[in-house]
Amino acid sequence: MSKPMETMARRNMRAALQQLTRSVRDSGFTEFSQQELQKNYNIEVDLMVLDEASSLKPSYFAPCRSPIPDPSADTSGEPYKGQDHETEYSFTRPVDRAYVMWNMHLAYYMSFCDSSVTGERTPWISQCVGETPFRGLFKYEQPEFGCYEITYLDGPSYPHVMAVIYNNLVATDDTVLCGELLPILRIMLAQLMKWEFVHQMVSPVLIISLMGLKVRVIEAFFKDQKLVVRPTKMYDFTHGNDAAFKVFAQWYMGQPIGDTVLT
Protein backbone atom coordinates (compact mmCIF):
# COMPACT_ATOMS: atom_id res chain seq x y z
CA MET A 1 0.00 0.00 0.00
CA SER A 2 1.39 3.40 -0.96
CA LYS A 3 1.92 6.06 1.66
CA PRO A 4 -0.64 8.88 1.81
CA MET A 5 0.46 12.12 0.19
CA GLU A 6 1.19 15.22 2.24
CA THR A 7 -0.61 18.33 1.05
CA MET A 8 1.29 21.47 0.10
CA ALA A 9 -0.48 23.36 2.90
CA ARG A 10 0.78 20.88 5.45
CA ARG A 11 4.30 20.93 4.01
CA ASN A 12 4.33 24.71 4.21
CA MET A 13 3.12 24.53 7.79
CA ARG A 14 5.95 22.18 8.75
CA ALA A 15 8.45 24.43 7.02
CA ALA A 16 7.14 27.44 8.95
CA LEU A 17 7.40 25.51 12.22
CA GLN A 18 10.96 24.45 11.43
CA GLN A 19 11.95 28.03 10.63
CA LEU A 20 10.35 29.28 13.85
CA THR A 21 12.19 26.62 15.85
CA ARG A 22 15.51 27.71 14.34
CA SER A 23 14.73 31.37 15.02
CA VAL A 24 13.96 30.72 18.69
CA ARG A 25 16.99 28.44 19.10
CA ASP A 26 19.40 30.85 17.43
CA SER A 27 18.05 34.01 19.08
CA GLY A 28 20.46 33.81 22.01
CA PHE A 29 17.62 34.75 24.38
CA THR A 30 16.62 32.66 27.36
CA GLU A 31 13.39 34.56 28.01
CA PHE A 32 10.99 36.49 25.77
CA SER A 33 8.40 39.13 26.54
CA GLN A 34 4.95 38.59 25.11
CA GLN A 35 5.30 41.74 23.03
CA GLU A 36 8.59 40.54 21.57
CA LEU A 37 7.12 37.16 20.66
CA GLN A 38 4.23 38.80 18.84
CA LYS A 39 6.35 41.40 17.04
CA ASN A 40 9.45 39.41 16.09
CA TYR A 41 8.29 35.78 15.96
CA ASN A 42 4.57 35.96 15.11
CA ILE A 43 3.78 34.03 18.29
CA GLU A 44 0.47 34.88 19.89
CA VAL A 45 0.33 34.61 23.70
CA ASP A 46 -3.13 34.28 25.23
CA LEU A 47 -4.13 33.56 28.82
CA MET A 48 -5.51 30.12 29.65
CA VAL A 49 -7.59 29.13 32.68
CA LEU A 50 -7.91 25.52 33.84
CA ASP A 51 -11.64 25.75 34.42
CA GLU A 52 -14.04 24.05 32.04
CA ALA A 53 -16.67 26.70 32.76
CA SER A 54 -14.35 29.49 31.60
CA SER A 55 -14.23 30.92 28.08
CA LEU A 56 -10.43 30.78 28.50
CA LYS A 57 -10.30 27.00 28.99
CA PRO A 58 -7.95 24.88 26.84
CA SER A 59 -8.98 24.44 23.21
CA TYR A 60 -7.67 20.92 22.60
CA PHE A 61 -7.71 19.26 26.03
CA ALA A 62 -10.59 18.52 28.41
CA PRO A 63 -10.37 17.48 32.09
CA CYS A 64 -10.91 14.00 33.47
CA ARG A 65 -14.61 13.44 34.16
CA SER A 66 -14.09 11.07 37.07
CA PRO A 67 -13.55 12.35 40.62
CA ILE A 68 -9.89 12.90 41.48
CA PRO A 69 -8.71 12.07 45.02
CA ASP A 70 -7.30 14.89 47.11
CA PRO A 71 -3.56 14.93 47.80
CA SER A 72 -2.86 13.27 51.14
CA ALA A 73 -0.33 11.04 52.86
CA ASP A 74 -2.02 8.08 51.15
CA THR A 75 -2.19 9.56 47.65
CA SER A 76 0.98 11.63 47.35
CA GLY A 77 3.23 10.43 50.15
CA GLU A 78 4.60 13.13 52.40
CA PRO A 79 2.81 16.42 51.57
CA TYR A 80 4.82 18.87 49.49
CA LYS A 81 5.37 22.07 51.50
CA GLY A 82 7.88 23.97 49.38
CA GLN A 83 10.29 26.10 51.39
CA ASP A 84 8.76 24.91 54.66
CA HIS A 85 10.51 21.55 54.25
CA GLU A 86 13.85 22.96 53.10
CA THR A 87 16.88 23.09 55.36
CA GLU A 88 20.19 24.92 55.17
CA TYR A 89 21.50 21.89 53.25
CA SER A 90 18.75 21.85 50.61
CA PHE A 91 19.57 22.59 46.98
CA THR A 92 17.52 25.62 46.01
CA ARG A 93 18.15 26.16 42.31
CA PRO A 94 14.89 26.15 40.32
CA VAL A 95 15.89 22.87 38.68
CA ASP A 96 16.60 21.26 42.07
CA ARG A 97 13.27 22.35 43.51
CA ALA A 98 11.52 21.11 40.35
CA TYR A 99 13.18 17.72 40.81
CA VAL A 100 11.96 17.43 44.39
CA MET A 101 8.43 18.51 43.51
CA TRP A 102 8.09 16.11 40.59
CA ASN A 103 10.03 13.03 41.63
CA MET A 104 9.10 12.98 45.30
CA HIS A 105 5.54 14.30 45.23
CA LEU A 106 3.65 15.20 42.04
CA ALA A 107 4.64 12.12 40.00
CA TYR A 108 3.65 9.87 42.92
CA TYR A 109 0.30 11.61 43.26
CA MET A 110 -0.50 11.52 39.55
CA SER A 111 0.44 7.85 39.38
CA PHE A 112 -1.88 7.11 42.31
CA CYS A 113 -4.71 9.00 40.60
CA ASP A 114 -4.08 7.16 37.35
CA SER A 115 -4.36 3.76 39.04
CA SER A 116 -7.29 4.56 41.32
CA VAL A 117 -9.67 6.67 39.24
CA THR A 118 -12.58 4.63 37.89
CA GLY A 119 -14.83 5.10 34.87
CA GLU A 120 -14.08 5.49 31.19
CA ARG A 121 -10.53 6.69 30.64
CA THR A 122 -8.48 7.96 27.72
CA PRO A 123 -5.66 5.44 27.02
CA TRP A 124 -2.76 7.85 27.38
CA ILE A 125 0.74 6.37 27.25
CA SER A 126 3.29 8.04 29.56
CA GLN A 127 7.00 7.38 29.10
CA CYS A 128 10.42 8.80 29.80
CA VAL A 129 11.66 10.76 26.80
CA GLY A 130 14.46 8.28 26.08
CA GLU A 131 11.86 5.59 25.35
CA THR A 132 10.16 7.74 22.68
CA PRO A 133 11.10 9.25 19.29
CA PHE A 134 10.98 12.78 20.70
CA ARG A 135 14.36 14.52 20.59
CA GLY A 136 15.87 17.88 21.52
CA LEU A 137 13.92 18.20 24.76
CA PHE A 138 16.99 18.67 26.96
CA LYS A 139 19.64 21.37 27.26
CA TYR A 140 22.43 20.74 29.74
CA GLU A 141 24.26 24.05 29.42
CA GLN A 142 22.97 26.73 31.75
CA PRO A 143 20.23 27.69 31.98
CA GLU A 144 19.28 24.06 31.53
CA PHE A 145 15.88 22.65 30.69
CA GLY A 146 14.49 19.18 30.22
CA CYS A 147 11.49 16.89 30.16
CA TYR A 148 10.55 14.43 32.91
CA GLU A 149 7.70 12.68 31.14
CA ILE A 150 5.93 12.69 27.80
CA THR A 151 2.39 11.43 27.25
CA TYR A 152 0.68 10.60 23.96
CA LEU A 153 -1.90 8.33 22.29
CA ASP A 154 -1.44 5.42 19.89
CA GLY A 155 -3.03 5.57 16.46
CA PRO A 156 -3.67 8.26 13.84
CA SER A 157 -6.72 9.93 15.40
CA TYR A 158 -5.14 12.16 18.04
CA PRO A 159 -1.78 13.95 17.58
CA HIS A 160 -2.16 15.51 21.04
CA VAL A 161 0.86 15.32 23.38
CA MET A 162 1.32 16.26 27.02
CA ALA A 163 4.62 16.65 28.86
CA VAL A 164 6.11 17.64 32.20
CA ILE A 165 9.11 19.91 31.70
CA TYR A 166 11.51 21.80 33.96
CA ASN A 167 13.67 24.90 33.67
CA ASN A 168 16.51 26.33 35.71
CA LEU A 169 14.97 29.78 35.24
CA VAL A 170 11.77 31.25 36.63
CA ALA A 171 9.58 33.12 34.16
CA THR A 172 6.97 35.73 35.02
CA ASP A 173 3.35 35.93 33.94
CA ASP A 174 4.50 38.33 31.21
CA THR A 175 7.33 36.22 29.77
CA VAL A 176 7.89 32.85 28.12
CA LEU A 177 11.15 30.91 28.46
CA CYS A 178 13.16 29.59 25.54
CA GLY A 179 13.18 26.35 27.55
CA GLU A 180 9.40 26.25 27.26
CA LEU A 181 9.15 27.18 23.58
CA LEU A 182 11.77 24.79 22.20
CA PRO A 183 10.31 21.62 23.77
CA ILE A 184 6.84 22.64 22.57
CA LEU A 185 8.03 23.28 19.01
CA ARG A 186 10.12 20.11 18.83
CA ILE A 187 7.26 17.97 20.13
CA MET A 188 4.95 19.44 17.48
CA LEU A 189 7.46 18.81 14.71
CA ALA A 190 8.05 15.23 15.85
CA GLN A 191 4.33 14.52 15.65
CA LEU A 192 3.95 16.16 12.26
CA MET A 193 6.85 14.11 10.87
CA LYS A 194 4.94 10.86 11.49
CA TRP A 195 3.12 9.45 8.47
CA GLU A 196 0.22 8.31 10.66
CA PHE A 197 -0.57 12.01 11.19
CA VAL A 198 -0.22 13.06 7.55
CA HIS A 199 -3.85 14.23 7.50
CA GLN A 200 -3.53 16.15 10.77
CA MET A 201 -3.01 19.90 10.48
CA VAL A 202 -2.79 20.75 14.20
CA SER A 203 -0.55 19.04 16.74
CA PRO A 204 -1.67 20.34 20.16
CA VAL A 205 0.71 20.27 23.11
CA LEU A 206 -0.05 20.70 26.81
CA ILE A 207 2.88 21.07 29.21
CA ILE A 208 3.22 21.34 32.95
CA SER A 209 6.15 23.73 33.30
CA LEU A 210 8.09 23.41 36.57
CA MET A 211 10.27 26.38 37.57
CA GLY A 212 11.36 25.90 41.16
CA LEU A 213 8.52 27.00 43.41
CA LYS A 214 6.51 28.32 40.46
CA VAL A 215 4.52 26.15 38.06
CA ARG A 216 2.22 26.87 35.16
CA VAL A 217 0.44 24.91 32.46
CA ILE A 218 0.77 25.90 28.80
CA GLU A 219 -1.33 24.81 25.85
CA ALA A 220 0.20 25.44 22.44
CA PHE A 221 -0.82 24.81 18.86
CA PHE A 222 0.20 26.01 15.39
CA LYS A 223 -2.72 27.25 13.33
CA ASP A 224 -3.11 29.70 10.44
CA GLN A 225 0.69 30.01 10.13
CA LYS A 226 0.95 31.22 13.72
CA LEU A 227 2.05 29.59 16.96
CA VAL A 228 -0.46 30.17 19.73
CA VAL A 229 0.90 29.82 23.28
CA ARG A 230 -1.62 29.85 26.13
CA PRO A 231 -0.06 29.90 29.62
CA THR A 232 -1.98 29.91 32.86
CA LYS A 233 -1.06 32.31 35.60
CA MET A 234 1.70 31.03 37.85
CA TYR A 235 0.80 28.58 40.60
CA ASP A 236 2.80 29.36 43.75
CA PHE A 237 4.30 26.46 45.71
CA THR A 238 6.30 28.44 48.28
CA HIS A 239 4.38 26.66 51.03
CA GLY A 240 2.91 23.86 48.93
CA ASN A 241 -0.31 23.92 46.95
CA ASP A 242 -2.47 20.79 47.19
CA ALA A 243 -5.29 22.37 45.19
CA ALA A 244 -2.95 22.94 42.24
CA PHE A 245 -1.72 19.33 42.37
CA LYS A 246 -5.32 18.19 41.99
CA VAL A 247 -5.95 20.56 39.07
CA PHE A 248 -2.82 19.32 37.28
CA ALA A 249 -3.89 15.68 37.67
CA GLN A 250 -7.43 16.43 36.52
CA TRP A 251 -6.28 17.97 33.24
CA TYR A 252 -3.31 15.64 32.64
CA MET A 253 -5.65 12.64 32.85
CA GLY A 254 -8.32 14.18 30.64
CA GLN A 255 -9.40 13.82 27.02
CA PRO A 256 -8.09 15.12 23.68
CA ILE A 257 -10.64 17.31 21.94
CA GLY A 258 -10.89 19.75 19.04
CA ASP A 259 -10.66 19.58 15.25
CA THR A 260 -7.06 18.82 14.30
CA VAL A 261 -7.71 17.74 10.72
CA LEU A 262 -9.22 21.01 9.45
CA THR A 263 -10.44 19.64 6.14
C-alpha positions, -999 to 999 in steps of 0.1 A, spaced: 0 0 0 14 34 -10 19 61 17 -6 89 18 5 121 2 12 152 22 -6 183 10 13 215 1 -5 234 29 8 209 55 43 209 40 43 247 42 31 245 78 59 222 88 85 244 70 71 274 89 74 255 122 110 244 114 119 280 106 103 293 138 122 266 159 155 277 143 147 314 150 140 307 187 170 284 191 194 309 174 181 340 191 205 338 220 176 348 244 166 327 274 134 346 280 110 365 258 84 391 265 49 386 251 53 417 230 86 405 216 71 372 207 42 388 188 63 414 170 94 394 161 83 358 160 46 360 151 38 340 183 5 349 199 3 346 237 -31 343 252 -41 336 288 -55 301 297 -76 291 327 -79 255 338 -116 258 344 -140 241 320 -167 267 328 -143 295 316 -142 309 281 -104 308 285 -103 270 290 -79 249 268 -90 244 232 -77 209 226 -77 193 260 -106 185 284 -104 175 321 -109 140 335 -146 134 342 -141 111 371 -136 123 406 -99 129 415 -87 121 450 -73 149 471 -36 149 478 -29 133 511 -3 110 529 -20 81 511 -22 96 476 10 116 474 32 104 502 46 131 524 28 164 516 48 189 495 54 221 515 79 240 494 103 261 514 88 249 547 105 216 543 138 230 531 169 231 554 202 249 552 215 219 532 188 219 506 196 226 470 175 256 460 181 262 423 149 261 403 159 229 387 166 213 421 133 223 435 115 211 404 132 177 408 120 174 444 84 185 435 81 161 406 100 130 416 91 130 453 55 143 452 37 152 420 46 121 400 37 99 429 3 116 433 -5 115 395 4 78 394 -19 71 423 -47 90 406 -41 72 373 -44 38 390 -73 46 413 -97 67 392 -126 46 379 -148 51 349 -141 55 312 -105 67 306 -85 80 277 -57 54 270 -28 79 274 7 64 272 33 80 296 70 74 291 104 88 298 117 108 268 145 83 261 119 56 253 102 77 227 111 92 193 110 128 207 144 145 206 159 179 215 139 182 248 170 187 270 196 214 273 224 207 297 243 241 294 230 267 318 202 277 320 193 241 315 159 227 307 145 192 302 115 169 302 106 144 329 77 127 311 59 127 278 24 114 272 7 106 240 -19 83 223 -14 54 199 -30 56 165 -37 83 138 -67 99 154 -51 122 180 -18 140 176 -22 155 210 9 153 234 13 163 270 46 166 289 61 176 322 91 199 317 115 218 340 137 249 337 165 263 357 150 298 352 118 312 366 96 331 342 70 357 350 33 359 339 45 383 312 73 362 298 79 328 281 111 309 285 132 296 255 132 264 275 94 263 273 91 272 236 118 248 222 103 216 238 68 226 226 80 233 190 101 201 188 73 180 201 50 194 175 75 188 147 81 152 158 43 145 157 39 162 123 68 141 109 49 109 115 31 95 85 2 83 107 -6 120 112 -2 131 76 -39 142 75 -35 161 108 -30 199 105 -28 208 142 -5 190 167 -17 203 202 7 203 231 0 207 268 29 211 292 32 213 330 62 237 333 81 234 366 103 264 376 114 259 412 85 270 434 65 283 405 45 261 381 22 269 352 4 249 325 8 259 288 -13 248 259 2 254 224 -8 248 189 2 260 154 -27 272 133 -31 297 104 7 300 101 9 312 137 21 296 170 -5 302 197 9 298 233 -16 298 261 -1 299 296 -20 299 329 -11 323 356 17 310 379 8 286 406 28 294 437 43 265 457 63 284 483 44 267 510 29 239 489 -3 239 469 -25 208 472 -53 224 452 -29 229 422 -17 193 424 -53 182 420 -60 206 391 -28 193 373 -39 157 377 -74 164 365 -63 180 332 -33 156 326 -56 126 329 -83 142 306 -94 138 270 -81 151 237 -106 173 219 -109 198 190 -107 196 153 -71 188 143 -77 177 107 -92 210 94 -104 196 61 
